[in-house]
Amino acid sequence: MMKVLRSVLLCALLLTTHTAFAAKGTLLYIPMDNRPVCLDYTVQTMQAAGWDVQLPPAEYIADAQSAGQPEKLFNWLEAKAGESVAIVASSDALLYGGLVASRTHEISPELLQQRAERLVELKKQHSGQKVYVFTTIMRSPKASSAPTEPAYYKEWGPKIFRLGELEDKLELKQIKRKEVKELAELRSSIPREILADMFTRRNNNIRATELLLHGVESGDFDYMLIGRDDTAAYSQAHREVREMDILVNELPKEKIRFFAGADQLGLLLLSRAANRLQYELPLVNVTYAAGMGGKTVPTYEDDTVAVSAKQHIYAAGAFPVYSRKNADLVLAVNTPADGVTHEASDASNSYKALPATVNFVNKVERILKHNHPVTVADIRFGNGADNALVKNLFDKQLAYRLASYGGWNTAGNSLGFALAQGLLYKQLTPKAREDLLNVRYFDDWAYQANVRMQTYQQLIWPNYWPNSGLNEEQRTAAEEFITREINKVSKPYMGNTAEEYKFTLPWSRMFEVRWSDKMSMKYTLRFAKHDDAAKLLEIYAPFVISSDRTLSDVSFEYEVPSVEEFTERIKNISAHYPYIVCEHDGRLLGYVYAHPYMQRAAYQWGAAVTIYLAPEGQGHGLGKVMYTALEALLRLQGIVVTYACITASNEHSVKMHEACGYKIIGTFNNTGFKHGHWLDMVLMEKVIAEHPKQPELIKKIGELPPETVTAVLKEASARLQ
């Protein structure tokens, strides 16, 4: 029996004095777009597991209104690559600007080729860097419309799908006689220019994917995932899958996988990167509900669940095993007894448990009693959870004993996301795991399986509102309704937990909901105001005088300054340098500022930096984001190097600054006397810009363009949401 390799090289450090950092390493991540499952929930999972995940600026990433910016994404990636231990990137984002853009773009084949080759070359530019890439085969939707498809899909979408379905059957020699006639009619009825555009668009994307396969063959990609986005058993996408499968099968399986789904790919590869970087090979045992079980072929997919599960396990950097005894994780898949996955909105999705559901929950309970971690992939229904299953999990007090849970969108999405989170469960604190489970129960069960249809029936349809493209007034009303109803649905099982959170529609459509705690929606970085002095002094005072000597040794002042004196300090510093505060729901959580390192004119291109965080502001990564904003503004002023003077005994702060890129360049021995003992001071340095041969005089902070300053602070604030 294969044994798990566990040699963790980097220990997780909890830095609480000034800010919190993931000490395991920095992962660069380029998502397909900014939908919550691709960005928020994926990043939250990895950060909860102790990894520092860095994202491109928000405006580079595709959103509901616009495609991403491939050139800027590439530039960011190439500039940051040397600072990370691994890169996980969506080729859809880098080639087209996002998942939706991969279907709707007007990019020339020549430019697509250039971008594909640029991605393949990335590893050569950064020797030793781990590069993981994920891409998708363009989906074949039965019904869709702009802006998620070309405009003609509104009128011709169902016929285009049917055409692909029948062409696929024809190639497979499974077409019926009456369908041959229907195929001929479809070929002649759909306008030629539409068919030409559709096939040209799809062929260009296939050719681009083939170019990326060279990265696998050459070893320039450490791993590649190709997702089949909404690939029905008979469809145009399925035709293309067969062709791509031939090419993929010629490549080493330890370097590439090809299976159903799209939105789960980013987290799967991040989980794989985490496992590989820690030299771990988890073993996963799979079990199914009674009935068809692993033989089920879910809606929107063209493989059995058993094949999909096996492929997902390999993709996540794990290994499937038949014996539960040696497994590190049990993947329990809730499948429909008859093998037919209806929609979660179907009337059959009631809270009355069928015998198969009761038996499945009992099986999960038995496995947990034997101390095996269990991940539940709830795929009995499509686009939402199994109500009876979730009810039974809560009734038997199993819901929060799971390693992870997933029951949203397609079967592959649910299975892959739940598996990736489950493989990371040992790296999560109990509170972090509970929070991640809450996300899935609120989203997959309360919203997708219940409140989403209620919102349609009671608000959207009676008012003749669109299913997507809601205006601001409609979206606000829908969000208020959704938040209220999620509270009602979840309260009998989750108590008042939902009252702590806000639920929004980030893409102004009903398909996905974003879950955020109400506080996290209100992080704001801004310049300090004079009347902030009293609140900032409350943060600073314990570092001057405290019963905890290690805390009060941080500052070399003996007495806490008055509010008036502190106000003057803010005025004097703000006249020349950035003085930034972090505000959270009306409360100040911390502040960071720069000031002259030395007074002589020749020193003006260097600045000293200082940061202080309140206790409730520690452990959330605020310090790093605040430093990033500060350094961005200092560069605009002309500063090229920053210095931090830190009490040597303040190890947390020293390590935090090291994680930010600072290096110790000297120690002042016995330089300060406080609390009856001498204190050492370490001097740390970070070069934040190139040293010009003939530098211009530095600018005052007030001389920078206001719109530029606002953009820097706004971007940093967005990273905290």
C-alpha positions in Angstrom: 0.0 0.0 0.0 1.3 3.4 -0.9 2.2 5.5 2.1 1.6 9.3 2.2 4.7 11.4 1.9 4.6 14.1 4.4 7.6 16.3 4.8 6.5 19.8 5.6 9.4 22.1 4.8 7.9 25.4 5.8 6.1 25.9 9.1 3.0 28.0 9.5 3.7 31.2 11.4 1.0 33.2 13.0 2.1 36.8 13.1 0.0 38.8 15.5 2.0 41.8 16.6 1.5 44.0 13.5 -0.1 41.9 10.8 -0.7 38.3 9.8 1.2 36.5 7.0 1.0 33.1 5.4 4.5 31.8 5.9 4.1 28.7 3.7 4.8 30.8 0.6 3.4 33.1 -2.0 1.2 31.8 -4.8 0.4 34.0 -7.8 -3.2 33.4 -9.0 -4.9 34.6 -12.1 -8.6 33.6 -12.0 -10.9 33.2 -15.0 -12.9 36.2 -13.8 -14.1 37.8 -10.5 -17.1 35.6 -9.8 -17.1 34.6 -6.2 -16.3 30.9 -6.8 -13.4 31.7 -9.1 -11.9 34.5 -6.9 -13.3 35.2 -3.4 -14.0 31.6 -2.2 -11.0 30.2 -3.9 -8.6 32.7 -2.4 -10.3 32.6 1.0 -9.8 28.8 1.1 -6.1 29.0 0.4 -5.5 31.9 2.8 -7.3 30.0 5.5 -4.9 27.1 4.8 -1.9 29.5 5.5 -0.9 30.5 1.9 -0.2 34.0 0.7 -2.2 34.3 -2.5 -1.5 37.3 -4.6 -3.9 38.6 -7.2 -3.5 41.0 -10.1 -5.1 44.5 -9.7 -8.9 44.1 -9.7 -9.3 46.2 -12.9 -7.2 43.6 -14.8 -9.6 40.8 -14.0 -12.8 40.2 -16.0 -16.1 41.2 -14.4 -19.7 41.2 -15.4 -19.4 44.3 -17.5 -16.1 43.9 -19.3 -13.4 41.4 -20.2 -10.0 41.3 -18.4 -6.8 42.9 -19.8 -4.5 40.1 -21.0 -1.5 42.3 -21.7 -1.6 43.9 -18.2 -2.2 40.4 -16.7 0.9 39.1 -18.5 3.0 42.1 -17.4 1.9 41.7 -13.8 2.6 38.0 -13.8 6.1 38.4 -15.3 7.0 41.2 -12.9 5.8 39.2 -9.8 6.9 35.7 -10.8 10.2 35.8 -9.1 8.5 36.6 -5.7 6.4 33.5 -5.6 6.8 29.7 -5.1 4.2 28.8 -7.8 1.9 30.3 -10.4 -1.6 29.1 -11.0 -3.1 30.8 -14.1 -6.2 30.7 -16.3 -5.2 30.7 -19.9 -8.7 31.9 -20.7 -7.9 35.1 -18.8 -4.5 35.5 -20.3 -5.4 34.7 -23.9 -9.0 36.1 -24.2 -9.6 38.2 -21.1 -11.8 35.7 -19.2 -14.2 32.7 -19.5 -17.0 34.7 -21.1 -14.5 36.6 -23.4 -13.3 33.2 -24.7 -16.7 32.8 -26.2 -17.4 36.3 -27.4 -13.9 37.7 -28.4 -12.9 39.1 -31.7 -9.2 38.4 -31.2 -7.1 37.4 -34.3 -5.6 33.9 -34.4 -2.2 35.6 -34.7 -2.5 37.4 -31.4 -3.9 34.3 -29.7 -0.8 32.4 -30.9 1.5 35.2 -29.6 -0.2 35.1 -26.1 -0.1 31.3 -26.0 3.6 31.2 -26.8 4.2 33.9 -24.2 2.5 31.8 -21.5 4.6 28.7 -22.5 7.8 30.8 -22.3 7.0 32.0 -18.7 8.9 29.2 -17.0 12.0 29.7 -19.1 12.2 33.3 -17.8 11.9 32.2 -14.2 14.0 29.0 -13.8 12.7 26.7 -11.2 9.3 28.3 -10.9 6.3 26.0 -10.7 3.7 26.9 -13.4 0.2 25.4 -13.3 -2.2 26.3 -16.1 -5.9 25.7 -16.6 -8.1 26.2 -19.7 -11.5 25.2 -21.0 -13.2 23.8 -24.0 -15.8 26.2 -25.2 -19.2 25.1 -23.9 -22.3 24.2 -26.0 -25.3 25.8 -24.1 -28.8 24.7 -24.9 -30.0 28.2 -24.4 -28.1 31.4 -23.6 -27.7 34.9 -24.8 -25.5 38.0 -24.7 -23.4 39.0 -22.9 -22.3 35.5 -22.0 -22.5 34.3 -25.6 -22.4 36.0 -29.0 -25.5 38.1 -29.6 -27.1 35.8 -32.1 -27.5 33.1 -29.4 -30.6 34.9 -28.2 -32.4 33.9 -31.3 -30.5 30.9 -32.6 -29.0 29.4 -29.4 -31.4 26.3 -29.1 -31.0 25.5 -32.8 -27.3 25.9 -32.7 -27.2 23.4 -29.8 -29.4 21.0 -31.6 -27.3 21.2 -34.7 -24.2 20.2 -32.7 -26.1 17.5 -31.0 -27.2 15.9 -34.2 -23.8 16.3 -35.9 -22.2 14.6 -32.9 -24.7 11.7 -33.2 -24.0 11.5 -36.9 -20.3 11.1 -36.4 -20.9 8.5 -33.7 -23.3 6.7 -36.1 -26.0 6.9 -33.4 -28.4 9.2 -35.3 -32.0 8.1 -36.0 -33.5 8.3 -39.5 -35.9 11.1 -38.6 -33.0 13.1 -37.0 -31.1 13.0 -40.3 -33.9 15.0 -41.9 -33.9 17.4 -38.9 -30.2 17.8 -39.3 -30.5 18.8 -42.9 -33.2 21.3 -42.1 -31.0 22.9 -39.4 -28.0 23.1 -41.7 -30.1 25.1 -44.2 -32.2 27.2 -41.7 -29.4 28.7 -39.6 -27.8 31.6 -41.4 -24.5 30.8 -43.0 -22.8 33.8 -41.5 -23.8 32.7 -38.0 -22.5 29.2 -38.6 -19.3 30.5 -40.1 -18.7 32.8 -37.1 -19.6 30.0 -34.6 -17.2 27.5 -36.2 -14.4 30.0 -36.7 -14.6 31.1 -33.1 -14.6 27.5 -31.8 -11.8 26.5 -34.2 -9.6 29.4 -33.1 -10.0 28.4 -29.5 -9.2 24.8 -30.2 -6.0 25.8 -32.0 -5.0 28.0 -29.1 -5.5 25.1 -26.7 -3.4 22.9 -28.9 -0.5 25.4 -28.7 -0.7 25.3 -25.0 -0.3 21.5 -25.1 3.3 22.2 -26.2 3.9 23.6 -22.8 3.0 20.2 -21.3 5.1 18.4 -23.8 8.2 20.6 -23.3 7.9 20.6 -19.5 7.3 24.4 -19.4 4.0 23.7 -17.6 4.3 21.6 -14.4 0.7 20.7 -14.8 -2.3 21.6 -17.0 -6.0 21.1 -16.6 -8.5 21.2 -19.4 -12.0 21.7 -18.3 -15.1 20.7 -20.4 -17.5 23.5 -19.7 -21.1 22.3 -19.9 -20.4 19.4 -22.2 -23.5 17.4 -22.9 -23.3 13.8 -23.9 -24.2 14.8 -27.5 -23.1 18.3 -28.5 -20.6 20.3 -30.6 -18.4 20.6 -27.5 -18.5 16.8 -27.2 -17.3 16.5 -30.8 -14.3 18.7 -30.0 -13.7 16.8 -26.7 -13.1 13.6 -28.7 -10.6 15.4 -30.9 -8.8 17.0 -28.0 -8.8 13.7 -26.1 -6.7 12.1 -28.7 -4.0 14.8 -28.3 -4.2 14.7 -24.5 -3.8 10.9 -24.4 -0.4 11.3 -26.1 0.9 13.4 -23.2 2.0 12.1 -19.8 -0.9 11.7 -17.4 1.3 13.0 -14.5 1.3 16.4 -16.3 -2.2 16.9 -17.6 -5.9 16.0 -16.9 -9.0 16.5 -19.0 -12.5 16.3 -17.4 -15.9 18.0 -17.0 -16.2 21.4 -15.3 -14.6 24.8 -15.3 -15.2 26.9 -12.2 -13.5 24.4 -9.9 -10.2 24.3 -11.8 -8.4 27.2 -10.1 -8.9 25.8 -6.6 -7.9 22.3 -7.7 -4.6 23.5 -9.1 -3.9 25.7 -6.0 -4.6 22.6 -3.9 -2.2 20.6 -6.1 0.5 23.3 -5.8 0.1 23.2 -2.0 0.4 19.4 -1.8 3.4 19.4 -4.1 5.2 22.2 -2.4 4.8 20.4 1.0 5.8 17.0 -0.5 2.4 15.5 0.3 0.5 12.8 -1.6 -2.9 12.4 0.1 -4.8 9.2 -0.4 -8.5 9.5 -1.2 -11.2 6.8 -1.0 -14.5 7.4 -2.9 -17.9 6.1 -1.8 -21.3 6.7 -3.4 -25.0 6.7 -2.4 -26.9 3.5 -3.2 -28.2 2.9 -6.7 -26.4 4.0 -9.9 -23.7 5.6 -7.8 -20.5 6.1 -9.8 -22.2 5.0 -13.0 -24.3 8.2 -13.0 -23.7 10.5 -15.9 -24.7 13.9 -14.6 -26.5 16.6 -16.5 -24.1 19.0 -18.4 -21.4 16.3 -18.4 -20.3 13.5 -20.7 -18.5 11.1 -18.3 -19.6 9.0 -15.4 -19.1 10.3 -11.9 -16.6 7.6 -11.1 -14.4 8.6 -14.0 -14.8 12.3 -13.0 -14.0 11.7 -9.4 -10.8 9.7 -10.2 -9.6 12.5 -12.6 -10.3 15.2 -10.0 -8.3 13.3 -7.4 -5.3 13.0 -9.6 -5.6 16.7 -10.6 -5.6 17.9 -7.0 -2.3 16.1 -6.4 -3.8 13.2 -4.5 -4.1 9.5 -5.3 -7.3 7.3 -5.3 -7.3 4.2 -3.1 -9.9 1.4 -2.6 -9.2 0.8 1.0 -10.7 3.3 3.4 -8.3 2.2 6.1 -5.4 3.9 4.6 -7.2 6.9 3.2 -6.4 10.5 4.3 -9.8 11.6 3.1 -13.1 9.9 2.2 -14.9 11.5 -0.7 -18.6 10.7 -0.2 -20.6 11.4 -3.3 -24.4 11.8 -3.0 -25.7 10.5 -6.3 -29.3 10.0 -7.4 -30.5 6.4 -7.0 -31.8 6.3 -10.6 -28.7 8.1 -12.1 -30.8 11.1 -13.3 -29.7 14.5 -11.9 -32.7 16.8 -11.9 -32.5 20.5 -11.2 -32.4 21.6 -7.5 -35.5 23.7 -8.2 -37.5 20.5 -9.2 -40.4 19.6 -6.9 -38.7 16.3 -6.1 -36.1 18.2 -4.1 -38.1 18.0 -0.9 -37.0 17.8 2.8 -38.4 14.2 3.0 -35.5 11.8 3.0 -35.7 8.7 0.8 -34.2 5.5 2.0 -31.1 6.1 -0.1 -30.5 9.4 1.5 -30.9 8.0 5.0 -28.5 5.2 4.2 -26.0 7.7 2.8 -26.1 9.9 5.9 -25.7 6.9 8.1 -22.7 5.8 6.0 -21.1 9.2 6.5 -21.8 9.0 10.2 -20.1 5.6 10.5 -17.1 6.8 8.6 -16.7 9.8 10.8 -17.0 7.6 13.9 -13.9 5.8 12.7 -12.1 9.1 12.6 -11.8 9.3 8.8 -12.2 12.9 7.5 -15.2 13.1 5.1 -15.9 15.4 2.2 -19.4 15.4 0.8 -19.9 16.1 -2.9 -23.7 16.6 -3.1 -24.5 16.0 -6.8 -27.9 14.4 -6.6 -29.3 17.6 -8.1 -27.9 20.1 -10.5 -27.5 23.7 -9.6 -28.1 23.3 -5.9 -28.0 21.0 -2.8 -30.2 18.0 -1.9 -32.5 19.5 0.8 -33.2 16.2 2.5 -29.4 15.4 2.7 -28.6 18.8 4.2 -31.5 18.5 6.7 -30.3 15.1 7.8 -26.7 16.3 8.2 -27.8 19.0 10.5 -30.4 16.9 12.3 -27.6 14.3 13.1 -25.1 17.1 14.0 -22.8 16.0 11.2 -22.9 19.2 9.1 -19.9 20.8 10.9 -18.0 17.6 11.3 -17.3 17.3 7.6 -14.0 18.3 6.1 -15.9 20.1 3.4 -19.1 20.1 1.5 -20.1 21.1 -2.0 -23.5 21.1 -3.8 -23.7 23.9 -6.4 -23.8 24.2 -10.2 -22.6 21.1 -12.1 -21.5 17.8 -10.6 -17.9 18.5 -11.6 -18.0 21.9 -10.0 -19.4 20.5 -6.7 -17.1 17.5 -6.6 -13.9 19.4 -7.5 -14.4 22.3 -5.2 -15.4 20.1 -2.2 -12.4 17.8 -2.9 -9.9 20.6 -3.1 -11.2 22.1 0.2 -11.3 18.7 1.9 -7.6 18.0 1.0 -6.7 21.2 2.8 -8.8 20.6 6.0 -5.8 19.6 8.2 -4.3 23.0 7.5 -7.5 24.9 8.7 -8.4 26.0 12.1 -11.8 24.8 13.4 -13.1 28.3 13.0 -11.8 28.6 9.4 -13.3 25.2 8.4 -16.7 26.2 9.9 -16.6 29.5 8.0 -15.9 27.7 4.7 -18.7 25.2 5.4 -21.0 28.1 6.1 -20.3 29.6 2.7 -21.3 26.4 1.0 -24.4 25.8 3.1 -25.6 29.4 2.6 -24.8 29.4 -1.1 -25.4 25.8 -2.3 -28.3 24.9 0.0 -30.1 28.0 1.3 -29.7 30.1 -1.9 -29.3 27.8 -4.9 -31.7 25.0 -3.8 -34.3 27.3 -2.2 -34.1 31.1 -2.2 -33.1 31.5 -5.8 -36.4 30.0 -7.1 -38.3 31.9 -4.4 -36.7 35.2 -5.7 -37.8 34.3 -9.2 -41.3 33.4 -8.2 -42.0 36.2 -5.7 -39.9 39.1 -7.1 -38.3 38.7 -10.5 -41.1 37.2 -12.6 -44.1 39.1 -11.1 -42.3 42.4 -11.8 -41.2 41.3 -15.3 -37.5 41.8 -14.4 -34.8 40.1 -16.4 -33.0 37.0 -15.0 -29.7 38.8 -15.6 -28.7 42.4 -16.3 -30.6 43.7 -13.3 -30.4 47.5 -12.9 -29.2 49.1 -9.6 -32.7 49.4 -8.1 -33.7 45.9 -9.1 -30.5 44.4 -7.8 -30.8 46.2 -4.4 -34.3 44.9 -4.0 -33.3 41.4 -5.0 -30.3 41.4 -2.6 -32.6 42.6 0.3 -35.1 39.8 -0.5 -32.3 37.2 -0.8 -30.7 38.2 2.5 -34.0 38.1 4.3 -35.0 34.7 2.9 -31.7 33.1 3.4 -32.1 34.0 7.1 -35.5 32.4 7.2 -34.4 29.2 5.4 -31.2 28.7 7.4 -32.4 29.7 10.9 -34.0 26.3 11.9 -30.7 24.6 11.2 -28.0 27.2 11.5 -29.5 29.5 14.1 -28.9 33.2 13.7 -25.6 32.7 11.8 -26.9 34.3 8.6 -27.6 37.6 10.4 -23.8 38.2 10.5 -23.6 38.2 6.7 -24.7 40.0 3.6 -25.6 38.4 0.4 -25.2 40.2 -2.9 -25.5 39.6 -6.6 -22.0 40.5 -7.9 -22.9 40.0 -11.6 -26.3 41.5 -11.4 -27.9 38.2 -12.2 -29.5 35.3 -10.2 -26.9 32.7 -11.1 -24.5 33.3 -8.3 -24.6 35.1 -4.9 -21.6 36.5 -3.0 -21.4 35.8 0.7 -19.6 38.3 2.9 -19.6 39.1 6.6 -21.2 42.5 7.0 -18.0 44.0 8.4 -15.8 42.9 5.5 -17.9 44.9 3.1 -16.7 48.1 4.7 -12.9 48.0 4.7 -11.6 51.4 3.5 -8.1 52.7 3.2 -7.9 56.5 3.3 -5.6 59.3 4.4 -5.7 60.1 8.1 -7.7 63.1 9.1 -6.8 65.4 12.0 -9.8 64.3 14.0 -8.6 60.7 13.8 -5.9 61.4 16.3 -7.8 60.3 19.4 -8.8 56.9 17.8 -5.3 56.4 16.5 -3.8 57.2 19.9 -5.9 54.4 21.4 -4.2 52.0 19.0 -0.7 53.4 19.7 -0.9 53.7 23.5 -0.5 50.0 24.4 2.8 50.0 22.5 4.1 52.7 24.9 2.7 51.7 28.2 1.3 48.2 28.9 1.5 45.5 31.5 2.8 43.3 28.7 6.4 44.5 28.5 7.0 42.8 25.1 4.2 45.0 23.8 5.3 48.3 25.3 8.9 47.7 24.3 7.8 48.2 20.7 7.8 52.0 21.0 10.8 53.8 22.6 8.6 56.6 24.0 8.1 56.7 27.8 4.8 58.6 27.9 1.7 58.4 25.7 1.5 61.7 23.8 -1.5 63.9 24.2 -4.2 64.0 21.5 -3.0 67.5 20.6 0.6 66.4 20.1 -0.6 63.4 18.1 -2.7 65.6 15.9 0.4 67.7 15.2 2.3 64.6 14.2 -0.4 63.7 11.7 -0.4 67.2 10.3 3.4 67.4 9.9 3.8 63.9 8.4 0.7 64.3 6.0 2.2 67.5 4.6 4.9 65.5 2.9 4.2 61.8 3.1 1.3 59.3 3.0 -0.4 58.7 6.3 -2.9 55.9 5.7 -5.6 54.5 8.0 -7.7 51.4 7.6 -11.4 52.0 8.6 -13.7 49.0 9.1 -17.4 49.6 9.8 -16.6 53.0 11.3 -13.8 51.8 13.5 -10.1 52.4 12.8 -8.1 49.2 12.7 -4.6 50.5 12.1 -2.4 53.1 10.5 0.8 53.2 8.4 2.9 56.2 7.4 6.3 57.3 6.0 8.6 60.0 7.3 12.2 61.2 6.6 14.8 58.6 7.3 17.5 61.3 7.6 17.2 65.1 7.4 20.0 65.9 5.0 19.0 66.6 1.4 20.9 63.8 -0.1 18.8 61.3 1.9 15.5 62.4 0.5 15.0 59.4 -1.8 14.8 57.1 1.2 11.9 57.0 3.8 11.3 55.3 7.1 8.0 53.5 7.5 5.9 52.7 10.5 2.8 50.6 11.0 0.5 49.9 14.0 -2.6 47.7 14.1 -5.3 47.4 16.7 -5.8 43.8 18.2 -8.9 43.3 16.1 -7.0 44.3 13.0 -4.4 41.7 13.4 -4.5 38.3 11.8 -6.4 39.4 8.6 -3.6 40.5 6.3 -4.3 44.2 6.7 -0.7 45.1 7.3 0.5 43.7 4.0 -2.2 45.5 2.0 -1.5 48.8 3.8 2.2 48.5 3.1 1.5 47.8 -0.5 -0.6 51.0 -0.8 2.0 53.0 1.1 4.9 51.8 -1.1 2.9 52.4 -4.3 2.4 56.1 -3.3 6.0 56.5 -2.2 7.2 55.3 -5.6 5.0 57.9 -7.2 6.7 60.5 -5.0 10.1 59.3 -6.2 11.2 57.3 -3.1 13.4 54.3 -4.1 14.1 52.7 -0.7 12.3 52.3 2.6 13.6 51.5 6.0 12.0 50.0 9.1 13.5 50.3 12.6 12.2 47.5 14.8 12.8 46.5 18.4 14.9 43.3 18.0 12.8 41.4 20.5 9.7 42.0 18.3 10.2 38.8 16.3 6.7 38.8 14.8 7.3 42.3 13.3 10.7 41.3 11.9 9.3 38.2 10.2 6.3 40.2 8.9 8.7 42.7 7.3 10.8 39.9 5.9 7.7 38.5 4.3 7.0 42.0 2.8 10.5 42.0 1.2 12.5 43.7 3.8 16.0 42.6 4.7 18.0 43.2 7.9 21.0 45.3 7.1 22.2 46.1 10.6 21.6 46.0 14.4 21.9 48.9 16.9 23.0 47.1 20.0 21.8 48.4 23.4 20.4 51.5 21.7 17.4 52.1 23.9 16.7 51.8 27.6 13.1 51.1 28.8 11.5 49.1 31.7 14.9 48.7 33.4 16.7 47.0 30.5 18.6 47.8 27.3 17.0 47.1 23.9 18.5 46.3 20.6 17.1 47.8 17.4 17.3 46.1 13.9 17.4 48.2 10.7 15.6 46.6 7.8 15.6 47.8 4.2 13.5 47.3 1.1 14.3 48.7 -2.4 10.9 49.6 -3.9 12.1 51.2 -7.2 15.2 51.4 -9.4 17.8 53.9 -8.4 17.9 56.5 -11.3 21.2 57.9 -12.4 19.9 61.4 -12.0 16.9 61.4 -9.7 14.4 64.2 -9.7 13.5 65.9 -6.4 10.9 63.9 -4.5 7.3 65.2 -4.7 5.1 66.0 -1.7 2.2 63.7 -1.4 -0.2 66.6 -2.1 1.6 67.1 -5.5 0.5 63.7 -6.9 -2.6 63.7 -9.1 -5.6 63.1 -6.9 -7.2 60.6 -9.2 -4.0 58.5 -9.1 -3.9 58.6 -5.3 -7.6 57.6 -5.2 -7.0 54.7 -7.5 -4.2 53.3 -5.4 -6.3 53.5 -2.2 -9.4 52.1 -3.9 -7.5 49.1 -5.3 -6.0 48.3 -1.9 -9.4 48.6 -0.3 -10.9 46.3 -2.8 -8.3 43.6 -1.9 -9.6 43.6 1.7 -13.2 42.9 0.7 
